[in-house]
């Protein structure tokens, strides 16, 4: 009866979403919007309702939405499916395939074990490891989505090795730390994301001369420190407590802990689950001092033999390691050799087949094709909105609000941040949003004596959002690189609000610093 009730609720929600879209399209009540733009909004509202309620699989709802864009709203096929013809989708395909190669070769688990053993096996230290890893890799690979697709499976492997329940509190905390580490460094270093280069291009020539990579980083450094520090403490507070050590729920869904153990041995302090299962920071610190990370041997607490799990690199692992190192080096040095990241990624994909790291069955079963289909359609929303004229309408509607904030520097940066969060529900592309915003704000900056870089950075700091999955390519790539198995979207959406609040706090802290630098 419960299942039947759920089915009826889903069908009711599906009908309600479709009815709301039909009414909006038929009545066209929004001033300043054409029929096409209104139809796009109505269809998107219907799709969001269906995604939330799970009426259909996500990629099926995305396909329905795309077809309705073409048939009902009159959007061109080229705009609707533009992502599939872009470098982004093919780059994600190569990144997902690299993840398959890392997993099937055993290199992913080896790296996870190495990180777990290098850092004390406490939750706090593994969170720090994720934040540091994302921050260090940030400047090396300009695609945030690729970094998300590569590091999310690694984070899940680490959680598995530590015995964290998938979609449990601590696995969710590790995922959040991974995402925060990758993304937070992006606004502070131009080379960490293609969005940074796009924002740089919107600045006047004299401002571009003022802000090279070094001066950009110096101006943004307080924001980076504040946001990383706040997120560390918040992740520890939200996800580092409350799970009982050694409970059976912590073992479920952790296939990485495949050693021959019984549940009684998975208690706080063992080398297999480690101090990460402790419920508070004092226990964490005490156990990390007792069970120092090692490379195999004997457990100090129960004298149980611990398999090293590493051993010498296999031939396949060596080949995969060579491929991934070469790929990362070429991605990092793209400004010098000008070989596109997409071409490098696809070359790595071919190399994995040629060197027999993966085969066709592994490629078919390992790559999440339904997720790639969903991502391709979701990221195409930017082109759909641009063709329908929604982007221009949004900026014209919100223009007076920006002008009203210009008198107070604190209100100005906070207002730009908050408005950015709101508008990103409608303007899907980060680059398109920043281009539109800066076209309006650069002339305003000159009239109120504010450096345009401050306005651009304030928007860039908050342009990331993943309340809805379609909003963020990096979130989509990371979430579906682990098939959504590591953390629930509902929980991560809640943390999105927390993360954006820390970004706003970072902007507030930067105001006196920027005033001292003469930027405000």
N, C-alpha and C positions, 0 to 999 in steps of 0.2 A: 504493500500500500504506500509505503514511503517513496519507493521508486516511481510509482505511478503519479504520486503528488508532485515529485520533482519534475517529471516529464511534462505534466500539465503546466507547471509554473514556467518552465522553459518555453513551451509553446506559446503561453500567454505573453511572455516577454518578447518573443520573436514577433508576434502579431502587433504588440504595442509599438515596438521599434519601427516596424514597417508602416504602421498607421501614422505615427508621428512624422516620418519622412514624407509620406504621401500628402498629409495635410500641409506641411511646410512648402512642399513643391507646388501644390495646387493654389494656395492662397498667396504665396510670395510676399510675406508681410514685412520683410526687412528693407528699409529705405536705402537706396543707393546700390543695391545688389541686382544684378541681372537674373533672369530666369536660370541661366546656366550655373551661376555662382550659388544661387539658392538651392538648386537641385543637388549640387555637389555637397553642400552642407547637410542637407536632409539625408542623403545616402550615407554620408560619414556617420551621422548620428545613429542611424539604423545599425551600421556595422559595429559601432562601439557598444551599443546595447547587446548585440548578438555575441560580441567577444566577451563581455562581462558575464553574461548568463550561460555561455557555453552551448548555445543552441546547436551550432555546428562546429566541427574542427576549425581552428583559427584560420588555416590556409584556405579552407573552403569558403568561409565568410569573406576572406580577402578577395577570392576569385569572383564571388557574387558582387561585391562592391565594385570591382574593376569593370565587370560587364555592364553594370548599371550606369557607371560613369560614361561609358561609350554609348549605350543605347538610349538612356533617359536624359542624361545631362549633355550629350553631344560632345564630350571630350574626345579628342583624337586618340587613336590607338597608340600612336607614337608617344604621346605624353603619358598616357595611363601606364604603359609598360616600359617607360623610358629607362628605368633602372637596369633592366635586363640587357640593354645595349650600352650600359656605362661601364667604366672601369671598376666601379665600386663593387658591383655584384660579382664580377669575375675575380676580383681580389679576395672577396669573402669566400668564394668557392675554393680558391687556392689555400686560404688560411684554414678553412675547415678540413681540407685534405691533409694539410700539414699536421693538424691535430690528430687525424686518423693514423698517420704514419708514426707520430710520437707515441701514440697509445699502442698500436699493434707491434711496434718494434721493441717495446718495453722501456724506451728512453724516458717516457713521461713518468712512469713509476719510479725509475731510478732517480730522476731529478727531484721528485716529491720526497723520496726517502732521504736524499742528500740534504734538502732544506730542513726537513723535520729533525735530522740528526745534527745539523749545523747549529740550529737555534734550539734553545731549551724547549722541551715538549709541553710548554704551557700555552694556553690560549692567547695570553697577552703577547707572548713573543712571536707566535705565528701570525697574529694580526700585524705586528710591527714588520714582520718579514714581507707580508703582502703589500703593505704601504710602501716599504722601501723598494721592493722589486718593481712595482708599477712606476714609482717616481724615477728610478734610475733608468728604466727602459724608455721612459717618456720621450727624451730627445732623440732616441736612436731610430724609432720607427714612426713616420709621420701619420700613419693611419690608426686612429683610436680603435676602430672596429676590428682591425687585424690584431691589435694587442689584446683586446677583449676576447677574441676567438681563440687566441693562443694561451692566455693565462687562466681563463676560466676552467678548462679541463685540468690544468695543473693545480689550481686551488682545490678543486673537487678531489683530486687524487690525494692531496695533503690531508684534507678532511677525512677521507676514507682511511688513510694510514693511521690517523689519530683516533679513529673510532667514532667520529662525530656522526650522529644520525642525519642522513640526508633530509633536507628541508627542516631540520631542527634549528634550534637557536644558534648554536655555534657554527654550523655549516653556513647559515645565513649571514652570520657575522663575518666569516672568512670571505664570502662572496662580496659583501659590502666593502670590506677592506680592499679587496682586489680591484673593484670598480673605482673606489675613491682614489687609490694610488695611481691608477692609469689616467684618470680624468683630471685630477686636481693640478697636475703639473702642466697640463696642456695650455691654459691661458698664460702661464708664466714664461714659457719658452716657445718661441715662434715655430721652431722646427718640430715640436712635439705633435703638431696637428696641421692638416691642410687648412683648417679654419683659421689658424693663426696667420698664415700667408694671405688668406682672403681678406682678413681684417686689416692687415698691414697695407694692402693695396687700396683700401678705402680712405686712408689717411692722406692729407695734403702732403706735397713733396717735402716741404720744410719739416713737417712732423716726422716723416719717414727718415729723414737725415738725423733727426734728434734721437730716434729710437731704433738703434741697431739691436742685435740680439742681447748684447751685454747690458745696455741701459734699460731695455725692456724688462729683463730679468730682475735687475736691481729695483726698478719701480714696483714690480709685482711681488717681490720677495716677502714682505710682511703678510700679504694675503695668503700666500702659499703656506707659510709657517702656521698662521692662525687656523686655517681650514684643516690642515693635516692634524694638528694637535687636538682641535676640538673633536674631529671625527674619531681619533683614537680613543679618547675618553668616552665618547658617546657609544661607540661600538662595544667597548668594555662594559659600560653600564647597562646597555640594552641586551647584549647577547652573551656576556661573560659570566652571568650568574643564573642560578635557578634550575640547572639540570643536575640531577642527582648523580653522583659518581658511581659508575659501575652498574647503572640501571640497564635493563634489557633494551629499553627504547633507544639507548645511545648506540647500540650495536647494530640495529636494524638498518639495512640498506647501505652498509659500508663494505662492499666487496673487496676493497683494497686490503682489508685486514684478513687475508686469506690464510694466515698461519693456523696451524692446528692447535687452537686454544679452546678451552671451555669457558663459559661465561664467568665462572667464579674467578678466573684469573684476570678478568678485565676489570680490575678495581683501580681506584685512584692510586697512582704511584707506580704501576707496572710499566715496563718499557714499551708495551704494545699500545696501550691507551695513553699512558703518560700522565703528566700533571694536568693535561688539558681538561680532564673530567672533574677537576676540583671546583667547588661551588663559589669560592671567593678568592680574592687576590692573595690573602695571607697563606692559604693552602698552596696556591700556585707557586709563590715565592719559596716556601719551605721545600716543596718537592723538587723544584728546579735545582735547588742546591744539593739535594740528595742524589737525584737521578740525573747526573750530567749527561748530555748527549754523547753517544759513543758510536762506534762503527761496528756494532755487533758485540758478541761476548755473552756475559752473564748478567742477569738482572740483579741489582743490588738489594732489592726488597724481598724477592721470593726465590732467588737462586735458580730461576728458570732459564734454560738455555735460550739465547736469542739468535735467530738466524740473521746473518749480516744483511742479506737481501740485495747486495750490490754485486760483488764479484767482478771479474774482468768484463769489459765491454764485449758484447757479441759482435759478429761481423755486421749484422743488420743494424745494430745500435750505432756502430761506428759510421756506417753509411748515412744513417738518419742524422747523426750529429753533424757530419760534414755538410749535409744539405741545409740543415737549419742554420748553422753558423754562416755559411755562404749567403743564404737568403737574408738574414738579419744584417750582415755587413753591407750587402748591396742596397737594401732598403735604407739603411742609415746614411749611405753615401750617395743617394740619388741626386742631390744638388750638384755633385761633381761629374758623374758619368751620364746623367740625364736619361737613364733607362727607367721606364715607368715601373712603379711598384707592382702593377698588374702583370707586366711582362716577366718580372722577376719571380712573382708568385707562381705563375703558370709554368715557367721553366722548372721551378722546384717540384711542381706536380708531376711533370714529365720525368724528371730525374728519379722520383720515387718509384715510378713504374719500371724505368730502364734498369735501375739498380736492385729491383725486386724487393724493395722495402714494403710495398703494398701490391696487391693484385686486384683484378677487376671485381671479384666478389667482395673484398674488403672495401673497395671504393663504393660499390653499390650499397652495401649495408652500413658502412661507417659514416658516410656523409648524410646529414639530416636534410634530405631533399625537400620535405614538406616545409621545414623552417626556412630554407633558402627561397622557396616560392613565396612564402608569407613575407619575408624580408624584402624581396624584390618589389612586390606590389605596395607594401607599406612605404618604402622609401620613395616610390613614384608619386606619392601624394604631393610632394613639393612641386613637381611639374604640373600636376593636375590643378593645384591651387593657383599657380601662376597663370595658366591658360584661362582659368575662369575669372581672373581679375580679383581674387580674394585678397592677395597680398597688398595690392595698392589700396584697396578699400579699408583694410585694417589700419594701415599707417595713417591714412587721412583722418580716420575716425579718432585715433589716439593722439594726433598731433598736438591739440590744445593741452592735453595732460602733461606732455613733456615741457611745454613752454611754462606751465604753472609751477614747475619744480625748480626752475633755473635759479631762483633767488637764494636758496639754501644748499650748501654743498652736501650736507648729510642727506637731506631730502632728495637731492638730485641723484646721487648714486643709488640710494635705496629705491627711489621711484623707478629709475631705469631698470633696476634688477627685478622689482616686483612686476612691472609692466611686461618685461621680457618673459617671465614665467607664464603670465596669462596668455600673451600673444603666441607663445610657442605651441599652444593647443591648435592654433589655426594656421600659422606659418611653420610648416613642418621642417623645411630645410634650414639648418643652422646658418649656412653661408648666405642663403637668400635673405634670411631675416636680418643678419648683420649688414648686408649690402643696403637693404631698404632703410634700415634704421640710421645708418651712418649718412646716407644721402640726405636725410632730414636733419640729423643732429650736427653735422660738421658746420653748416652755416650758422646754426644756433650757437654753437660753441664760440665762434668768433665774436658774436654779438654780446655774449655775457662774460667774456674773458676767461673761458675754461679751455684747457688743452683738450683737443678732440680725442687724444689717446685715453684719457680718463673715462670719457663717455663710452668709447668702444670697449675698453676693458671691463667696465661695469656691466655691460650687456653680455660680453663673452663669459664673464664669471658665472652668470646665471642662465646661459643659453642651453645648458644641459638640463634635461628633465626626462623622467621615465615614469610619470604617473600613468600614462598610457604607453603601451609598448611602441606604437608607431612613432613616438616623438624622438627616439634616440637610436641611431645606428649602432653606437658602441654597446648600448644595453641589449639591443636585439641580438647582436653578434655574440656577446658573452652569455646571455641567457640561453640561447639555442645551441651554443657550442657544447653545452652539457645537457641538452634536451629538456631544460627546465627542471632537472632532477635535483639540483643542489639547493635551491631556495624557491619558495613560492613567490609568484609575482605580487600577490597581495601584500606580503610582508615587505618586499623590496620597494613597492610603491609607497608604503608608509615611510620607509627610510629615505626615500627621495625628498620628502618634505623636510626631514631633519637635515639632510645634506645641503639643501638649498638655503636653509636657515643659517648654517655655518658659513656659507658663501656670503650671505648678506652681512653677517657679523664681521667677516674679514674685510668687507668694503668699508664698514664703519671705522674699523681700526686704521685703515689706510688713509682716511681723510686728512688727519693732521700731518701724516707723513708726506702726502702729496702736496699739502699746503707748504710744508717746509721745503719741498723740492721746487716750488713755484709752478706746479701744474694746476692748482686750484686758486 
